[in-house]
Amino acid sequence: MEAIEAVLEVLEKLELQTIEDEFIPNLIKGLSLEKNHDEIIVRMSNLIGKIVYKLSAFDLHVKYQQQLLTFYKAMVNHHDEQCVQNGIYNLPCFHALYRDKVR
């Protein structure tokens, strides 16, 4: 999680290939509800809006739409109240970025 948070701070300065080769695989692991402890899921739910927004500069939010929206949907239905609150807080971001792209 610390690596994801650190890279997120400089994401816009990285090459697209570096983002796809190094950041995205770790991000996808962090989005896995089955393989992560609730603490990781809560931390990801806190960052997901910022992640999606920064990925949108590279149109990667569209390329990884399925994984990002699957996590978001699980987040708003999660048993942890903080995840649900983070989902509500991030709804405008997700709506703005995906309203025309939802399949």
Residue pairs with C-beta under 8 A, 6 or more apart in sequence:
1 30
1 40
1 43
1 44
3 26
4 23
4 26
4 27
4 30
4 44
4 47
4 51
5 47
7 14
7 22
7 23
8 47
8 50
8 51
8 54
11 19
11 23
11 54
11 55
12 54
12 57
14 23
16 58
16 60
19 55
19 58
19 60
20 60
24 60
24 64
27 51
27 64
28 64
28 67
29 35
29 36
30 36
30 40
30 44
31 44
31 67
31 68
31 70
31 71
33 41
33 71
33 74
36 44
38 80
41 75
41 78
41 80
41 83
42 80
42 82
42 83
42 86
44 71
44 75
45 75
45 78
45 82
45 83
45 86
45 87
46 82
46 86
48 68
48 71
48 72
48 75
48 86
48 90
49 86
49 89
49 90
49 93
49 94
51 68
52 61
52 68
52 90
52 93
52 94
52 97
53 61
53 93
53 97
55 61
55 64
55 68
56 97
61 68
61 97
61 98
62 101
65 98
65 101
65 103
69 94
69 98
69 102
72 87
72 90
72 94
75 83
75 84
75 86
75 87
76 83
76 84
76 87
76 88
77 84
78 84
78 87
